[in-house]
Amino acid sequence: RLLFLRERANRVYGTDAYFVSMLLFDLLPMRVLPPFFFGFMTYWMIGLNEGEEFCLAWFVIALIATNVCASCMCMAIGAAARSVAVANVIASLCFLAAILFGGFLLNKDHIPYYVRWISQLSFVNYGYEALVVNEFANNPRTFTLTSGWNSTKLPNEVPVPGEKVLSTFGFHADQVAPDLAIVCVQAAAFALLSYVLLKNADAGPWSAFVDWLGNRKVRRARANALAAAAVAGGAGGLRGG
C-alpha cells in the first residue's frame, strides 16, 4: 500500500492501471492457472467421483473460485491496512475464522446458532461444501461409516450412499452451483472493495477514520508519558523533602 501511494503520488501510474495489472498479472497466473493444472492432474490420480460428466469441471471451478476469493480478500485487507504487519495479522485472523466455521473442522449442524452468521460469511464454507457435494452426491460408490462411538446397536462398518454422508456432516446435496455463485460474488465484492480503498487511499472517510485512530493512539501515548513523568517527578519531590 505504501509503495502504491508513493508511486501514484509520483504519477508513475494511476489506480486503474495498478488495479487492472494486479488482476491480469497476479490473479490470472498465480491464482487461476495453478489450481487449474492441479485439478486436472490430480483428479483422476486420486480417484475422485467418476459418476457425473461434469464432476471434474466443478472440481476445478471450485478450486479456482475459492483461491481467487481468498486472494481478493487479502487484496482488500492490504489496501485497508496501514502496514504489512497489521495486514498479516488481520488476514490471519480472517482465514482462521473462515476455516474454523467452514465445515472442515466443525460439523455445520453443531455450530452454535449465535455464531452461524460467521459460517454464512465464510467463503471456505461454500467452497468446501461445493467440493464435498461434488464428490459424494450422485456417486455410484457405497461408502463405509465406522461406529467410532462404540455403539452396540450397529455393526462395526455401515455401508451408506454418498447423500447420507453429506447429511451426516450437515451438507446439502444440491448446493454446488449456488455455493460457487456465492464464492464468486464474494470475490467480486472483495475486489470492488479493494479498488475503492485504493482509489481513496489518501482521502475519503476510511482514511479519515484510520487517521483519527492513529492520532488518538498518539494522543493517548503522550498523555500516558506525561502522567508517568508527573508521577516520577512527584515521587522525586517526596524523596527530596
Backbone torsions as a table, in degrees:
resi	resn	phi	psi	omega
1	ARG	NA	-45.3	-179.9
2	LEU	-64.2	-39.8	177.6
3	LEU	-64.2	-40.5	177.9
4	PHE	-63.2	-44.1	-179.3
5	LEU	-63.9	-41.3	-179.5
6	ARG	-66.4	-44.4	-178.1
7	GLU	-72.7	-31.9	175.0
8	ARG	-70.1	-36.4	177.2
9	ALA	-64.4	-32.3	176.6
10	ASN	-85.0	4.2	177.4
11	ARG	61.2	36.8	173.3
12	VAL	-72.1	-41.2	175.8
13	TYR	-156.9	167.9	178.5
14	GLY	-101.3	177.1	-179.3
15	THR	-65.0	-41.6	-178.4
16	ASP	-63.2	-45.2	-180.0
17	ALA	-63.9	-41.1	179.8
18	TYR	-65.4	-44.3	-177.4
19	PHE	-66.8	-43.8	179.1
20	VAL	-64.7	-40.0	178.3
21	SER	-65.6	-35.4	176.2
22	MET	-64.0	-41.3	179.6
23	LEU	-67.7	-41.3	-174.7
24	LEU	-79.0	-38.6	-171.7
25	PHE	-110.2	1.4	172.1
26	ASP	-117.3	-52.1	-179.1
27	LEU	-66.9	-45.6	-175.0
28	LEU	-67.9	-54.3	-177.4
29	PRO	-77.5	-27.2	-172.8
30	MET	-102.7	-23.2	-175.3
31	ARG	-115.7	-16.6	-178.1
32	VAL	-106.9	-50.7	-175.2
33	LEU	-66.7	-44.1	179.7
34	PRO	-58.9	-50.2	177.4
35	PRO	-66.4	-27.9	177.4
36	PHE	-62.1	-52.0	-179.9
37	PHE	-70.1	-35.4	178.0
38	PHE	-61.3	-45.5	-179.5
39	GLY	-63.8	-44.4	-178.6
40	PHE	-68.1	-32.2	-177.0
41	MET	-83.1	-30.2	-172.5
42	THR	-102.6	-15.9	-173.9
43	TYR	-58.9	-52.2	-178.0
44	TRP	-76.4	-29.1	178.3
45	MET	-66.2	-36.9	178.7
46	ILE	-74.4	-29.8	-177.9
47	GLY	85.0	44.3	-179.8
48	LEU	-78.4	-172.1	-170.5
49	ASN	-55.2	125.0	178.0
50	GLU	-112.8	11.5	-174.4
51	GLY	-79.0	-28.7	-176.8
52	GLU	-114.0	153.9	-177.9
53	GLU	-70.9	-33.6	-172.2
54	PHE	-104.1	16.0	-179.0
55	CYS	-63.0	-41.3	178.8
56	LEU	-63.6	-42.0	179.6
57	ALA	-63.8	-44.8	178.6
58	TRP	-63.5	-37.7	179.1
59	PHE	-61.7	-48.0	-179.2
60	VAL	-66.9	-41.2	179.8
61	ILE	-63.3	-40.3	179.2
62	ALA	-64.2	-41.6	178.0
63	LEU	-62.4	-46.0	-177.7
64	ILE	-66.2	-45.7	-177.6
65	ALA	-62.9	-42.4	179.7
66	THR	-66.6	-40.8	179.5
67	ASN	-65.6	-42.5	178.9
68	VAL	-65.5	-40.2	179.4
69	CYS	-63.5	-42.8	177.7
70	ALA	-62.5	-40.6	179.0
71	SER	-65.8	-41.6	179.1
72	CYS	-65.7	-36.2	176.7
73	MET	-64.3	-41.2	177.2
74	CYS	-65.3	-36.4	176.2
75	MET	-61.5	-44.2	-179.9
76	ALA	-65.0	-40.9	178.8
77	ILE	-66.1	-42.2	178.4
78	GLY	-64.2	-34.3	178.1
79	ALA	-72.7	-26.8	-177.8
80	ALA	-88.2	-31.5	-175.6
81	ALA	-78.3	151.0	-179.0
82	ARG	-89.2	-12.8	-179.6
83	SER	-147.0	161.8	179.6
84	VAL	-67.2	-37.4	-179.5
85	ALA	-62.6	-44.9	178.9
86	VAL	-64.9	-41.2	179.0
87	ALA	-62.7	-40.8	179.1
88	ASN	-64.4	-41.1	179.8
89	VAL	-65.5	-47.4	-178.5
90	ILE	-64.5	-43.3	179.6
91	ALA	-63.3	-40.3	178.4
92	SER	-62.6	-42.7	178.9
93	LEU	-65.4	-40.1	178.9
94	CYS	-64.6	-41.6	178.3
95	PHE	-66.6	-40.4	178.7
96	LEU	-62.2	-44.0	178.9
97	ALA	-65.8	-41.1	-179.4
98	ALA	-65.4	-38.9	-179.7
99	ILE	-73.9	-41.0	-178.1
100	LEU	-61.7	-40.3	-178.1
101	PHE	-102.2	21.3	-178.7
102	GLY	-93.9	2.5	-179.7
103	GLY	87.0	-0.1	-178.6
104	PHE	-86.3	-40.0	-179.1
105	LEU	-102.8	-21.7	-175.3
106	LEU	-133.1	131.6	177.8
107	ASN	-58.3	131.4	-175.1
108	LYS	-63.3	-30.3	179.1
109	ASP	-75.5	-14.9	-178.4
110	HIS	-100.1	3.1	177.5
111	ILE	-73.1	128.6	178.9
112	PRO	-57.7	146.6	-174.0
113	TYR	-63.7	-29.9	-175.3
114	TYR	-78.8	-6.9	175.5
115	VAL	-122.6	12.1	179.5
116	ARG	-69.3	-20.4	177.7
117	TRP	-64.4	-29.2	176.0
118	ILE	-66.2	-39.9	176.9
119	SER	-64.0	-35.9	179.8
120	GLN	-72.1	-20.7	176.7
121	LEU	-93.0	-11.7	-174.8
122	SER	-78.8	120.6	176.2
123	PHE	-70.5	-24.8	175.8
124	VAL	-65.2	-35.4	177.9
125	ASN	-57.6	-49.1	-177.0
126	TYR	-74.2	-39.5	178.9
127	GLY	-66.2	-42.2	179.9
128	TYR	-68.6	-39.6	177.8
129	GLU	-62.9	-39.2	178.2
130	ALA	-62.7	-41.5	178.9
131	LEU	-66.5	-42.8	-177.9
132	VAL	-68.3	-43.7	179.1
133	VAL	-65.3	-39.1	178.0
134	ASN	-61.6	-29.7	-179.0
135	GLU	-83.1	-42.3	-170.2
136	PHE	-97.7	-29.3	-178.2
137	ALA	-73.6	136.6	178.7
138	ASN	56.6	32.4	177.3
139	ASN	-90.4	126.9	-178.2
140	PRO	-68.1	-14.3	-178.9
141	ARG	-78.8	159.0	172.8
142	THR	-108.2	129.3	-176.0
143	PHE	-98.9	159.9	-175.8
144	THR	-119.4	123.8	174.4
145	LEU	-102.7	131.1	178.3
146	THR	-92.7	147.6	-178.9
147	SER	-83.4	76.9	-178.4
148	GLY	-70.6	-14.1	-179.0
149	TRP	-91.0	13.0	177.5
150	ASN	57.7	45.4	179.9
151	SER	-76.9	139.4	176.7
152	THR	-95.1	-8.5	-179.4
153	LYS	-91.3	-15.3	-177.8
154	LEU	-116.5	152.4	174.9
155	PRO	-69.7	172.6	-177.9
156	ASN	-65.3	-32.5	-179.8
157	GLU	-130.0	131.3	-177.0
158	VAL	-118.8	111.2	177.3
159	PRO	-76.8	128.9	-177.9
160	VAL	-138.7	154.8	174.1
161	PRO	-73.6	168.6	-178.0
162	GLY	-63.5	-34.2	180.0
163	GLU	-63.3	-34.2	177.7
164	LYS	-68.8	-35.9	176.1
165	VAL	-61.7	-42.7	-179.7
166	LEU	-63.1	-46.6	-178.7
167	SER	-66.6	-29.5	179.2
168	THR	-64.2	-35.8	-176.9
169	PHE	-102.1	11.7	173.2
170	GLY	84.3	18.7	178.8
171	PHE	-99.5	158.5	-178.8
172	HIS	-111.2	135.8	-169.0
173	ALA	-75.6	-10.1	-175.6
174	ASP	-121.2	33.2	-171.2
175	GLN	-112.4	15.4	-177.0
176	VAL	-65.7	-56.9	-178.5
177	ALA	-63.7	-46.5	177.4
178	PRO	-61.6	-39.2	179.2
179	ASP	-63.5	-44.0	179.7
180	LEU	-67.1	-34.1	176.6
181	ALA	-64.0	-40.3	178.5
182	ILE	-66.2	-40.4	177.9
183	VAL	-62.4	-41.7	178.5
184	CYS	-65.4	-39.1	177.6
185	VAL	-64.5	-41.8	178.1
186	GLN	-64.9	-39.7	177.8
187	ALA	-62.3	-43.5	178.2
188	ALA	-64.4	-37.8	179.1
189	ALA	-66.6	-42.2	177.4
190	PHE	-64.0	-41.1	179.1
191	ALA	-63.9	-43.4	177.8
192	LEU	-63.9	-40.3	178.6
193	LEU	-63.7	-42.4	178.5
194	SER	-63.7	-37.7	177.6
195	TYR	-65.0	-43.6	-179.9
196	VAL	-64.3	-41.0	179.8
197	LEU	-66.8	-39.3	177.0
198	LEU	-67.8	-38.8	-179.5
199	LYS	-63.8	-35.2	-178.4
200	ASN	-112.8	36.2	-175.5
201	ALA	-67.0	-35.7	-178.9
202	ASP	-107.4	15.1	177.9
203	ALA	-159.7	177.9	176.1
204	GLY	94.3	172.0	-175.2
205	PRO	-65.8	-36.6	-179.8
206	TRP	-64.1	-45.0	178.5
207	SER	-62.8	-40.7	178.6
208	ALA	-63.8	-38.7	178.9
209	PHE	-66.1	-44.4	178.5
210	VAL	-64.0	-41.6	177.4
211	ASP	-62.1	-39.5	178.7
212	TRP	-63.2	-41.9	177.6
213	LEU	-63.9	-42.6	179.2
214	GLY	-64.1	-45.1	178.7
215	ASN	-64.5	-36.9	178.2
216	ARG	-64.4	-39.9	178.2
217	LYS	-65.2	-40.0	179.0
218	VAL	-65.0	-44.7	179.0
219	ARG	-62.2	-39.1	179.4
220	ARG	-67.1	-39.4	178.6
221	ALA	-64.9	-41.5	178.0
222	ARG	-64.3	-41.1	179.1
223	ALA	-63.8	-41.3	178.0
224	ASN	-64.5	-38.7	179.0
225	ALA	-65.5	-42.8	178.5
226	LEU	-64.6	-40.0	179.0
227	ALA	-64.7	-41.6	178.6
228	ALA	-64.4	-39.0	178.3
229	ALA	-66.0	-39.3	179.0
230	ALA	-65.6	-41.5	178.1
231	VAL	-62.7	-43.2	179.7
232	ALA	-63.9	-41.4	178.8
233	GLY	-64.7	-40.8	178.3
234	GLY	-64.2	-41.6	178.2
235	ALA	-63.5	-39.6	177.6
236	GLY	-64.8	-40.0	177.3
237	GLY	-63.4	-39.2	178.6
238	LEU	-65.5	-40.5	178.2
239	ARG	-65.5	-38.8	179.6
240	GLY	-65.8	-38.8	179.3
241	GLY	-69.7	NA	NA
